[in-house]
């Protein structure tokens, strides 16, 4: 029997209102390849929303690839995110440089953001 490795629907942000709340009330972490917005949630797991705008990334083929890369990055980084004390709603915004980067650079940047979040938790912000 084949099991799906896709991120389950319950772990995704769907509605525009959910994204807007994360943008308005969340904390922003900028990187060279992506920007991450995080807001604490009261659930037992992290949830993800992904954006790749025409202005930031370009054509639809590139935007779709950027979204796939960010979802994969989030899904494969579950072990690092377990070290966080709190669960968050994440909105990841792709930047054009994401498409030209290699896999290790993407993971390094995402893990650096997770480390910044953990550091902020320890400081109590």
ABEGO torsion letter per residue (X at the ends): XBBBABBBAAABBABAAAAAAAAAABBBBBBAABBBBBBBBABABBBBBBBBBAAAAEBAAAAAAAAAAAAAAAAAAAAAAAABABBBBBBBBBBAAAAABBAAAAAAAAAAAAAAAAAAAAAGX
